[in-house]
Amino acid sequence: MPSGLRIDRDPGRGQRLQIPAGGGDRHLQLGGDLGGGHPAAGLHQQKGGYEAIGTHAVKVARKSAQRVSTFPGNVGPMLRGFTTVTFFADDLDAARAWYTTVFGIEPYFVRDGGYLEWRVGDHRNEFGILNSRFAPHPHRPEPSGAIIYWAVDDVAASYQRLRELGATEHDKPTERGPGYVTASVVDPFGNVLGVMFNQHYLDTVAACRTQSSGN
């Protein structure tokens, strides 16, 4: 076995192969028999600077091998998709009322005086609003920073509705190329809210639905 690698054998959990974090070959071929009959699985941080390849994540055929990245803390791409978008507001009650109107639903999670969260859209993405006094950086009333674009079917209609609800103009609807139209507004609390018609998004949703219906 190459230097720095070791196998821990646990009667209750099978075998776990450990790799020094940041050392040695950056990839490792794993056989399907690792783990006493269980398929090899994902990397997890362990004390002492090791990453353990456990026995409870992705399935691997018993007589095949899977290429697993050993970059610390990662399996595959580092960024796998956004989990939560967080906006900030000085007046959380007003923000709750405004976004409840925008989404048509109440937040599913409420921490009084601190945080609100909705789950919206095709993938139930999390949209949170944090009381700005808890923001990790100064909250400024003028728009700044990155823009998250939410997929919509009609950019012009969505942009107009947000304006009618009290948002101000940030960037008018603009065609960026065939199948891609963007617009953005500033909500009443100083956050930039983007909307977009994005053909790639529609293709991805359609492919996921096709895959789900075929299983």
C-alpha positions as CSV (number, residue, x, y, z in Angstrom):
1,M,0.0,0.0,0.0
2,P,1.4,3.5,-0.9
3,S,2.9,5.5,2.0
4,G,0.4,7.5,3.9
5,L,-2.6,5.3,3.2
6,R,-4.2,3.0,5.7
7,I,-7.2,0.8,6.2
8,D,-9.2,0.8,9.4
9,R,-11.2,-2.4,10.0
10,D,-14.3,-2.1,12.1
11,P,-16.4,-5.2,12.7
12,G,-19.5,-3.1,12.7
13,R,-18.7,-0.9,9.7
14,G,-16.4,-2.9,7.5
15,Q,-13.2,-1.2,6.1
16,R,-12.4,2.4,5.7
17,L,-9.5,3.6,3.6
18,Q,-7.9,6.8,4.9
19,I,-5.9,9.2,2.8
20,P,-3.7,12.0,4.3
21,A,-5.4,15.4,3.5
22,G,-3.5,17.2,0.8
23,G,-0.9,14.5,0.3
24,G,0.0,11.9,-2.2
25,D,-1.8,11.2,-5.5
26,R,-4.8,13.5,-5.9
27,H,-7.0,10.7,-7.2
28,L,-7.4,7.1,-6.1
29,Q,-9.0,4.1,-7.9
30,L,-11.4,2.3,-5.5
31,G,-12.5,-1.3,-6.0
32,G,-16.1,-2.2,-5.2
33,D,-15.1,-4.7,-2.5
34,L,-13.8,-2.1,-0.1
35,G,-15.9,-2.0,3.0
36,G,-16.5,-5.7,3.7
37,G,-19.2,-6.2,1.1
38,H,-20.4,-2.5,1.0
39,P,-19.7,-0.3,-2.0
40,A,-17.0,2.4,-1.6
41,A,-18.4,5.8,-0.8
42,G,-17.7,9.5,-0.3
43,L,-14.9,11.4,1.4
44,H,-15.5,12.8,4.9
45,Q,-13.3,14.9,7.1
46,Q,-11.8,13.1,10.0
47,K,-9.7,14.2,13.0
48,G,-5.9,14.1,12.5
49,G,-5.9,15.5,8.9
50,Y,-7.4,12.4,7.2
51,E,-10.3,11.9,5.0
52,A,-12.1,8.6,5.3
53,I,-13.7,6.9,2.4
54,G,-16.8,5.5,4.1
55,T,-19.5,3.1,3.2
56,H,-22.7,5.0,2.8
57,A,-22.9,7.3,-0.2
58,V,-22.7,6.5,-4.0
59,K,-23.1,3.0,-5.3
60,V,-20.2,1.3,-7.0
61,A,-20.4,-2.0,-8.9
62,R,-18.6,-4.7,-6.9
63,K,-16.1,-5.6,-9.7
64,S,-15.7,-2.1,-11.1
65,A,-13.7,0.9,-9.9
66,Q,-14.7,4.5,-9.5
67,R,-12.5,7.5,-9.7
68,V,-12.9,9.6,-6.5
69,S,-11.3,13.0,-6.0
70,T,-9.3,13.3,-2.8
71,F,-9.3,17.1,-2.7
72,P,-10.0,18.0,0.9
73,G,-13.7,18.1,1.6
74,N,-14.8,17.5,-2.0
75,V,-16.2,14.7,-4.1
76,G,-16.5,16.0,-7.7
77,P,-17.0,19.7,-8.4
78,M,-16.6,22.0,-5.5
79,L,-19.7,24.0,-6.2
80,R,-22.6,21.7,-6.7
81,G,-25.4,24.3,-6.9
82,F,-26.7,27.1,-4.7
83,T,-28.4,26.1,-1.5
84,T,-29.8,29.3,-0.1
85,V,-30.0,32.9,-1.3
86,T,-29.9,35.4,1.6
87,F,-31.2,38.9,1.3
88,F,-31.1,41.5,4.1
89,A,-33.7,43.9,5.5
90,D,-33.8,46.4,8.3
91,D,-37.6,45.9,8.7
92,L,-38.2,42.1,8.7
93,D,-42.0,42.4,9.1
94,A,-42.2,44.6,6.0
95,A,-39.9,42.2,4.1
96,R,-42.1,39.3,5.1
97,A,-45.2,41.0,3.9
98,W,-43.7,42.1,0.6
99,Y,-42.1,38.8,-0.3
100,T,-45.2,36.8,0.8
101,T,-47.1,38.9,-1.8
102,V,-44.3,38.2,-4.4
103,F,-44.2,34.4,-3.8
104,G,-47.9,34.0,-3.0
105,I,-47.0,31.9,0.1
106,E,-45.9,32.5,3.7
107,P,-42.4,31.6,4.8
108,Y,-42.1,28.1,6.0
109,F,-39.5,29.1,8.6
110,V,-39.6,32.1,10.9
111,R,-37.2,33.2,13.6
112,D,-38.9,36.2,15.1
113,G,-36.8,39.4,14.7
114,G,-34.0,37.5,13.0
115,Y,-34.7,35.4,9.9
116,L,-37.3,34.3,7.4
117,E,-37.1,31.5,4.8
118,W,-39.2,30.4,1.9
119,R,-38.8,27.4,-0.5
120,V,-39.8,28.4,-4.0
121,G,-39.6,27.3,-7.6
122,D,-39.1,24.1,-9.5
123,H,-36.4,22.8,-7.1
124,R,-37.8,24.3,-3.9
125,N,-34.8,26.6,-3.6
126,E,-34.4,28.4,-0.3
127,F,-34.8,32.1,-0.2
128,G,-34.0,33.7,3.1
129,I,-34.2,37.2,4.5
130,L,-31.9,38.0,7.4
131,N,-32.3,41.0,9.8
132,S,-29.6,43.3,8.5
133,R,-28.2,43.9,12.0
134,F,-27.0,40.2,11.9
135,A,-25.4,40.6,8.4
136,P,-21.8,39.5,8.2
137,H,-20.9,42.7,6.4
138,P,-22.3,46.2,6.5
139,H,-25.7,46.4,4.8
140,R,-25.9,49.4,2.5
141,P,-29.2,50.8,1.1
142,E,-27.7,51.1,-2.4
143,P,-27.6,48.0,-4.5
144,S,-24.3,46.2,-4.7
145,G,-22.7,42.7,-5.0
146,A,-23.7,39.7,-7.1
147,I,-27.0,39.2,-8.8
148,I,-28.9,36.0,-8.5
149,Y,-31.3,35.5,-11.5
150,W,-34.5,33.5,-10.8
151,A,-36.0,31.7,-13.8
152,V,-39.3,33.1,-15.0
153,D,-41.4,32.3,-18.0
154,D,-42.0,36.0,-19.0
155,V,-39.3,38.5,-18.0
156,A,-41.2,41.6,-19.1
157,A,-44.3,40.6,-17.2
158,S,-42.4,39.6,-14.1
159,Y,-40.4,42.8,-14.1
160,Q,-43.5,44.9,-14.5
161,R,-45.2,43.1,-11.6
162,L,-42.3,43.7,-9.3
163,R,-42.2,47.3,-10.2
164,E,-46.0,47.6,-9.5
165,L,-45.4,46.1,-6.1
166,G,-42.9,48.8,-5.2
167,A,-39.5,47.6,-6.5
168,T,-37.4,50.1,-8.4
169,E,-35.6,49.8,-11.7
170,H,-32.1,48.3,-11.7
171,D,-31.8,46.8,-15.2
172,K,-34.6,46.8,-17.7
173,P,-35.4,43.6,-19.6
174,T,-32.6,43.0,-22.0
175,E,-32.0,40.1,-24.5
176,R,-28.5,38.8,-24.0
177,G,-28.7,36.3,-26.8
178,P,-31.1,33.8,-28.3
179,G,-33.0,32.2,-25.4
180,Y,-31.5,34.5,-22.7
181,V,-33.3,37.6,-21.4
182,T,-32.5,39.3,-18.1
183,A,-33.9,42.0,-15.9
184,S,-33.4,43.1,-12.3
185,V,-35.0,45.4,-9.7
186,V,-34.1,46.7,-6.3
187,D,-36.6,45.5,-3.7
188,P,-37.9,48.0,-1.0
189,F,-35.1,46.8,1.3
190,G,-32.1,47.5,-1.0
191,N,-31.5,44.0,-2.4
192,V,-31.1,43.3,-6.1
193,L,-33.6,40.7,-7.4
194,G,-32.9,39.3,-10.8
195,V,-35.3,37.5,-13.1
196,M,-34.3,35.7,-16.3
197,F,-35.6,33.6,-19.2
198,N,-32.9,31.0,-19.6
199,Q,-33.2,28.2,-22.1
200,H,-30.4,26.2,-20.4
201,Y,-32.5,26.2,-17.2
202,L,-35.6,24.9,-19.1
203,D,-33.6,22.2,-20.8
204,T,-32.1,21.1,-17.4
205,V,-35.6,20.9,-15.8
206,A,-37.0,19.0,-18.7
207,A,-34.1,16.5,-18.6
208,C,-34.5,16.0,-14.9
209,R,-38.2,15.3,-15.3
210,T,-37.6,12.9,-18.2
211,Q,-35.0,11.0,-16.0
212,S,-37.4,10.9,-13.0
213,S,-40.3,9.6,-15.1
214,G,-38.0,6.9,-16.6
215,N,-37.0,5.5,-13.2
